[in-house]
Amino acid sequence: MKLIFISGPSGSGKTTLANQILGKIKNGIVLSTDNYYKTGLQSKFLSNFLDGYFDRSISFNYKLFKKDFSYILKNGASINERTYDFEEKIIKNYSKETNNIKFLIIEGIFAKEFSDTLYNQKYVFLELKINKNDCMRRALQRDLKERGKYKKRAINEFLKSWDIYYEKFKNESIKCNTNKFTITKKSNIDQILEKIFI
């Protein structure tokens, strides 16, 4: 199975790119870290009082994500689909069977962190480098429409998330067994995908 990780700051277009890749391949599936946030009272409390909560490792349900990731990798199949409700702070789980998976695309704010836990595992790593203002515009559209935030809070949280993302990875390097591509607004996605799937 081929693993493709997509990382970038909030609003950089990770989900859009993942779906674009999915539309060009057969037997692929996307696993989004955005659907694996922690739930319960602690999450409800911290998301209201801790700036940038959803961009911090403390918010990520690593154990559940690892469980689903490992199952897909081992079996070449997925038996469910999860979505996170940002207003209710719950994970909704739907039964959905997908078989014969050849490409597993992992995208989201925690994709890079998770990829660092994979020792001796080859994968393709796509890093989105998009202008801060463009990212903020996209993030605001999403947060106002899908996550029930008001504009001032959405702006403040974006700015905090931007700082968190780049602070977190400023001294990090991708492992030598990884095929890495940096993607900007000027990148030719089709050419990059050709290199990936050769």
Secondary structure, 3 states (H helix, E strand, C coil): CEEEEEECCCCCCHHHHHHHHHCCCCCEEEEEHHHCECCHHHHHHHHHHCCCHHHCHHHECHHHHHHHHHHHHHHCCEEEEEEEECCCCEEEEEEEEECCCCEEEEECCCHHHHHCCCCCCCEEEEEECCCHHHHHHHHHHHHHHHCCCCHHHHHHHHHHHHHHHHHHCCCCCCCCCEEEEEECCCCCHHHHHHHHHC
